[in-house]
Amino acid sequence: MRGDLTIRTVRTKSGATAVQVVQNKGKTRSFLKHIGSAHTEQELELLMAEAREYAEAHCRQPSLFAETPPEPSPSLVPNVLVHAKLVGVTHQFARRVLLVCARKCGLGDLPELYQDLALMRIIEPASKLKTLELLDRYFGVRYIERTAYRMLSKLIDHQATIETAAIQTARDDMQEQFSLVLYDVTTLYFESFKAYDFQKPGFSKDNKPMQPQIVIGLITTRSGFPIMHEVFEGNTFEGHTMLAVVKRFQERVGETKPVIVADAAMLSKTNMKELQDEGYCYIVGARLANTAAKFIAKIDKKLPRTDKATMRFDYGHAVENAAMICQYSDTRYKKDKREFDKQVKRALDLLERNEPGRRAKFVKKSGEKNKPFIFDTALQAKTEKLLGVKGFVTNIPEATLSSAKVIEYYRDLWHVEQAFRMSKSDLQARPIFHRTQDSIRAHMLVCFMGLMMGKYMEIKTGVSLRKIREELWKVHEAQILDQSTGEVHMMQMETSELTKSLLEKIGVPEFSH
């Protein structure tokens, strides 16, 4: 090197190679500039090129025959990004895909804040404040906190629009005729023991009877796509929720009168009579243990104990025009028998220790002072007759819908249960960081939108929402700063074949034919 500047390389303790420009003054050498540390031959080549440029620009006597530094390999750095610096990593690809999904679910005309809140239930569920931080961190999308909270309170004004979009998506994209819909209820508890006007203690499906909760009713298609929901006070009996939601659903879909499928908790004479009076057909689970002893004896006498044996019984004495369909299953018998044996053993053990306990089945009061509790042999005999038997109540005649089809339709209820599980696990509908009724309803509406998007992708791809999220999240964008020009260049990772296949099935434009 000419003049008084020299380039030297020094091995560091970490094993890297430091590149420096030093100045020579007689026998002394002073440090002038540290260019950087290289961990690979490619990085060293780039740093040496930069050091030569610096030395050439700062030497006392420029060379008449300036050396031309070797060009870095184009494969190492694209174009002019010799002075490249990674300044950020984003996941905008995932957001773009989910916004496409929101549009396909009919949510594209809503303010983008609502769409972002919904897609974040899929990406990383959190409080609203944390969600705003994550939107900035992951996607570079910024919302003013005050504005976001003000807009959130207005979300419930869009509930009719959102549910109409859900119905239209099911009808147009999934060819749903709404000849049959599924209804179920769940509860969401609060991390508190203080009840408010809306969140109150009640029968808890989460085994949290002392904590305030809300009750959620959900209608889905046979495939599990959500089309309507409602939020009720925490102490609402779930059997009283169905008719309100069904009637509102009827207003949305028009003249169609779907078959209503619900579980045993919905079974009440009032519910079935009102459905009958409104012109609805229904299929509900039966609580056989609560039926009359004579009816149970009739089932025991006539229903064969062979696997999948099915028989229809007239149930008009309880509900007008109703029939009870009973089916015996070997698998159900084994399960019921194990539980039955445990309950009998527990009852006998408690009686032997004179500790009958309040919740012990097959233990009843005797009315005698010396022996206040005895074993309930009548209940034991009644329960034994129903081992392996499941009942279904419907007002649809056999000529219109066979017993086998009734049972098949009822078993589709697992789709609603799976939707609730998705809401509680993948979308994390709770914990709920709200107190007022409107803010709680707005939160549940955000979760409903997220459920729409999640189920849409699952139905279209046949892949779980968790797996889809993982695939989307693998695609990063690198923000690379060219320090010589100040420009920031965006470079996106290549998508895998699996990701491309998923997006093609969802219908993301870049991957659709």
Phi, psi and omega in degrees: 000135182286167174066221187245013181250137181226145175260131177227154177244139183229133178280125181269169179297330181282354181096357178278168177248114180275137178248125184228153170250123182240161181245130180262127176231095184065236180269357181258154180226127180243146180286131183250308181206134173267118183279319181159177179241133182252142178250349179224166178298324180294316178296321179297319179300317180293317181293322178295321178297317179294322179296319178297319177298317181295315181296320180296322183285337186247003180287155185291321184235102182300147181286140174289335180238074185300136177286140175266112182295146180298138179290133174296148181300132179304333181288343182276315184224129181289131173050239188265011185278054177289322181262053187279145177216127178284118184248354180181158176229131181235174177232043184295334177301313180299318180295317180300317180296315182290329175292325174298317179298320178299319178295321180293337176270007177082015183260003187294338181274352177287155174307142186298333177303316181295320178295320180293320178297322180291315182291334177288340173294332178277318184286302182202091182300137181199180175296164182297321179295314179296324179299318179297322177295318181292324177300321177290316184292314186277325189238353184070025180258123186243133173235141175288128186305313182298317179295318181299316181291325178294319179291324181300321181295341180265359184297324184295342175293342182261006186301316180298319179297317182293315181289326174296321177296321179296316180296318181293322178297314179297322183286313187276317187271332183245008178052038180280129179261354180059034174286343180208133175230156182250140180228137176206170185228145171221174178235150176232121183266163180252151179280063184198163174243011180257122180276149176239190184297328187253315180270116186223155175295147179193194178293117188257126174281351178260009181060042177234063188293340183270349184258144179297152185209174168235160179248131182245125172255136185225133173251133176229167171283176179299332180275356177097005179284126184286135180234347178194148176214164174212150180247131182238163175301152187296337182261016179285130176291128187299333178293342180268002183268333193295313188297321180297317181289319181297318180294320178293323176298319180299323178297327182284319188269348177089228190283342182300133177245092184285158170285129181264122179248126182214164183275183188297335181296337180277352186283110171209151181300324181295313180301310184293325178293317181293320176298317179298316181294329180276358177087019180266146165268148183219156172225117181229153176290149181255141172263087187299326183297338181268357180279166184296149181300324180295321180292321178295320178297324178294316177298314182299324183283322190260334184278118178297146179264056174242148186304131178071010176297134185228142178212143179256132180240144176292131181239018183297338179293337179261314180223132183302135177065015183264152174231149176251120177258125181243139178227135176261140180224133177298320180296314178297322180299314181299318180293313180297322182293320178298315180293319179300312180299320179295318181293321178295314181299317180297317180297315180295320179296317180295320179293323179295324180271003182060037178230068187299324179073151184286326188262014182278118176288153181071017173240130180221163179285142183261337184086356179264140182291318183286334182222080188293336182234142177223167178284135184270091182289329179295316178293324178299314181295319179297317182293321180299326181293338184257004180298126178086002184252133175239137182246151180223131180252134180211157174251015179268123181297153179302324181293334181273317182215122183294159178300321179299319179292322177302313180294319179299315180295320180298321182291347174293349180302340180299336179295321178292317179299321178293324177296320177295319178298320178298318180298320184278331183258292184296315183268347177048064179300334173236154009289151180256121184262044182222159179238320184285154183299315182296319181290326176294316178297321178296319178299315181293330178290323174299316178296323178297317177297317177298323178293320175304310183294317181296314180291326177301313181293320179296315182295319183289327186257335186074016181242146181295152179300322180298318179292320178299316180299317179300317181295317179295323186285343178290339183270112179254160167242130178262130176262112185249122180268126171271103186293341179282334181243343183082003180278145176252124181253140180256128178235122181260142176294155175289143177273145180287166178296325178295316179298316179300320180295317179298315183292327178295321180290324178289328180099029175291128191309318184299336186245011179261146179264000000 
